[in-house]
Amino acid sequence: MTGGLWPVSDALAFLTGSWRAQRTVRDLAEDATGTFTGTTAFTAEDGGGLLHFESGAFEWRGVTRPAERTLRYLPGETPGTAAVHFPDGRFFHGLDLRSGRHIADHPCSADLYRGEFEVYGADSWRTVWRVRGPAKDLVLSTDYRRLPPAAARPR
């Protein structure tokens, strides 16, 4: 992606809606690359926050399989920020896009996940997760493009 960063005053408001997600997964240790193509929807939850649901197809080593994941984005401690949680309630990472860029760390057993989030405009953002550990050496890069709202159906 090119261009400057785009500051976001309210992460939850920015993310709300549906996005086209295109991810490249590189396993540096095994010199293998896979791709995910699908959609990510951020929908309002009762009591505040957003439910993040991603679904699509993941191609790895010539085999394509359905893939999905769910996260919860809750209001952060600072206005405009978010706290990202796994479906079981465990904390994943914070998210502060007020500068248009955020770096988050998530230790997971012996591995460290470091995520870099960059916003390029009202309809475009990117994440790059670098995963390092005794058995992992991965780079996961995802580009998001906002999908237009569904057209109203005639009655």
Secondary structure, DSSP 8 states (H G I E B T S, - for coil): --S-----S-HHHHH-EEEEEEEEEEETTTTEEEEEEEEEEEEE-TTSSEEEEEEEEEEETTEEEEEEEEEEEEE-SSTT-EEEE-TTS-EEEEE--TTSEEEEEEEETTEEEEEEEEEEETTEEEEEEEEESSS-EEEEEEEEEE---------
